[in-house]
Amino acid sequence: MDRLKGKTILIGKEPGQGRLLVSVSGKTAAVGASNSVPNSVSRCKVAEGVAHAKITVDQSGNMVLTNMKTENVTYVNGSEIASKRILPSNTVELGKDRFKINLPLVIETAKKLGTISNGNGGLGGNSEQGNNSNSSGNISSAKKFNIKHLEAIYNDYHSKVIARQQKQKKLGILASCSMFFTIGGSAFAALANKMGMGETAQDYLWILPVVGFIVFFISMYMRIKDTSIEDADATNLEYTKRFVCPNPDCGKFLGNMPYELMKTQYSMQCPYCKCEFVEK
């Protein structure tokens, strides 16, 4: 426990993979199988310093478990707590689904992270590298990759999507105009008859239905020639090829979400290879 004295252990759901994430001094490790943690457990966002719960270890090695958000629920030995001193033998459950954590494994994983945080080389890590783990809590060093170029890739994709939607909107308005001219001609003719101007109006009102049919055929022709569906497929394919993890050993698609949301969702870490994301 000496490695953890004076440190804080963050515990929560891992973004993306749905495992239990343990963090000490900015170093992280995932415990358990993918998607094993229910949604009632709050995510652990290391960059923001938030999680479902935290364990604070004082200089004597005593541990205090604290529920970090008012909307969370945390249980110790079956009782809901806000903050409570705990022992490794206690039963700790997170969330309304009462997800039971393996507390001894969490503590052991945190000890390994504490070793890396202190700069010891026994686990192959150092104070400048992030870390992740396999499902049994073993730690491996994580590489850092710049993701700033992904912002331009997303902005380009988003602008193409907006342009395509605006084009479809204009085609819809054009099609509606044809109905206005056709129906409007009949309405004006009825109004002219009521006002005793029927014969005079007939000399001019025939123009409205004709204009309506012309607009209708123009809108039909433009829809036939419209390549929005093909363009959407090409744009989406290009985006899925480019908006990927910059780690050459991974290269997996990072999802159809805004760049800023992607950074928050994944806590600046690839959900697949667990490499660390940085912006330069």
Secondary structure, 3 states (H helix, E strand, C coil): CHHHCCCEEEEEECCCCCCEEEEECCEEEEECCCCCCCCCCCECEHHHCECCEEEEECCCCCEEEEECCCCCCEEECCEEECEEEECCCCCEEECCCCEECCHHHHHHHHHHHHHHHCCCCCCCCCCCCEEEECCCCCEEEECEEECCHHHHHHHHHHHHHHHHHHHHHHHHHHHHHHHHHHHHHHHHHHHHHHCCCHHHHHHHHCHHHHHHHHHHHHHHHHHHHCCHHHHHHHHHHHHHHHCECCCCCCCCECCCCCHHHHHHHHCCECCCCCCEEECC
